[in-house]
Amino acid sequence: MNNATTTPRKDTPAGVADKAKEAASGVVEKVKDMASTAGQAIGSAASSAGSAVGSAATTVGHKADDAVGSVGSGMHSLADKIHDSAPESGVLGKAADCVANTLEAGGRYLEDKKISGMAGDVTDLIRRNPIPALFVGIGLGFLLARTLRS
């Protein structure tokens, strides 16, 4: 067979079309490679951003826990001051002792549980009492909507 009949010459329209197809195929491959590289770079950047956000959230969480612990320590200290300065007998002494004991218990709770423990306790409370929790949520929503509306 004659090779000229099976392979088009480069200067004929069929030869030019074949060259265009080859060039287009090369361009498509380069675009695919560039898109893949860009996708990998975007994925890497998103992963880095996600790690940074996670790290920042962890830091904020630790600082919030520390702040709650400090509030608990302050409540405990205030309870000690009330115990020291309140009268020891009489109605005023009993009331001051009751307030100091409540502050001390609350401060100890905040120091021990911090935010994560309090969230777990609230979750347990809601699980044990779902209907009252629903009513409390509806009531708080109503009050919040009313406050924001006026």
C-alpha positions in Angstrom: 0.0 0.0 0.0 1.0 3.5 -0.6 1.9 5.4 2.6 0.7 8.6 1.0 -2.9 7.4 0.9 -3.1 6.3 4.6 -1.2 9.2 6.2 -2.4 12.7 5.2 0.2 15.2 4.2 0.9 17.9 6.7 -0.1 20.7 4.4 -3.5 19.2 3.5 -6.6 20.0 5.5 -6.6 16.6 7.1 -3.0 17.0 8.1 -3.7 20.4 9.6 -6.7 18.9 11.5 -4.5 16.1 12.9 -1.9 18.6 14.0 -4.6 20.7 15.7 -6.0 17.6 17.5 -2.5 16.8 18.7 -1.9 20.4 19.9 -5.4 20.5 21.6 -4.7 17.1 23.3 -1.4 18.5 24.6 -3.2 21.7 25.9 -5.9 19.6 27.5 -3.3 17.5 29.3 -1.5 20.6 30.5 -4.8 22.2 31.8 -5.6 18.9 33.6 -2.2 18.9 35.2 -2.5 22.6 36.2 -6.0 22.0 37.6 -4.8 19.0 39.6 -1.9 21.1 41.0 -4.2 23.9 41.9 -6.7 21.6 43.5 -3.9 20.1 45.6 -2.7 23.6 46.6 -6.3 24.6 47.5 -6.7 21.4 49.5 -3.5 22.0 51.4 -4.4 25.6 52.1 -7.9 24.5 53.4 -6.3 21.9 55.5 -3.9 24.4 57.0 -6.8 26.9 57.6 -8.8 24.2 59.3 -5.9 23.2 61.5 -5.4 26.9 62.4 -9.1 27.3 63.3 -9.1 24.2 65.3 -6.0 25.3 67.2 -7.6 28.7 67.8 -10.8 27.1 69.1 -8.9 24.9 71.4 -7.0 27.8 72.8 -10.2 29.8 73.3 -11.7 26.8 75.0 -8.8 26.5 77.4 -8.9 30.2 78.1 -12.6 30.1 78.8 -12.1 27.1 81.1 -9.4 29.1 82.9 -11.6 32.1 83.2 -14.4 30.0 84.7 -12.0 28.4 87.1 -10.9 31.9 88.1 -14.5 32.9 88.8 -14.9 29.8 90.9 -11.8 30.7 92.8 -13.1 34.2 93.4 -16.4 32.9 94.6 -14.6 30.6 97.0 -12.4 33.5 98.3 -15.5 35.7 98.7 -17.2 32.9 100.8 -14.1 32.9 103.0 -14.3 36.6 103.5 -18.0 36.4 104.4 -17.3 33.6 106.9 -14.6 35.7 108.5 -16.5 39.0 108.7 -20.1 37.9 109.4 -21.5 37.7 112.9 -21.5 34.2 114.4 -24.9 34.2 115.9 -28.4 35.6 115.1 -30.4 35.8 112.0 -27.8 37.8 110.2 -25.1 35.3 111.1 -27.2 32.4 109.8 -28.1 34.2 106.6 -24.4 35.2 106.0 -23.3 31.6 106.7 -25.9 30.3 104.2 -24.8 32.7 101.5 -21.1 31.9 102.2 -21.8 28.2 102.0 -23.7 28.6 98.8 -20.9 30.7 97.3 -18.3 28.2 98.4 -20.2 25.3 96.9 -20.7 27.2 93.6 -17.1 28.2 93.5 -15.9 24.7 94.1 -18.3 23.5 91.3 -16.9 26.0 88.9 -13.3 25.2 89.8 -13.8 21.5 89.4 -16.2 21.3 86.4 -15.3 24.3 84.3 -17.2 24.8 81.0 -16.9 21.3 79.6 -18.2 19.7 82.9 -21.1 22.2 83.1 -22.1 21.5 79.5 -22.2 17.7 80.3 -24.3 18.4 83.4 -26.8 20.5 81.4 -27.0 17.8 78.8 -27.7 15.2 81.5 -30.4 17.5 83.1 -32.1 17.9 79.7 -32.0 14.2 79.1 -33.6 13.5 82.4 -36.2 16.2 82.1 -37.0 16.8 78.4 -40.5 18.3 78.7 -39.5 21.0 81.3 -36.4 21.7 79.3 -38.5 22.2 76.2 -40.8 24.7 78.0 -37.8 26.5 79.4 -36.3 26.8 75.9 -39.6 28.1 74.5 -39.9 30.6 77.4 -36.3 31.8 76.9 -36.9 32.1 73.1 -40.1 34.2 73.7 -38.3 36.5 76.1 -35.3 36.9 73.8 -37.6 37.7 70.9 -39.6 40.2 72.9 -36.4 41.9 74.1 -34.9 42.1 70.6 -38.2 43.4 69.2 -38.5 46.4 71.4 
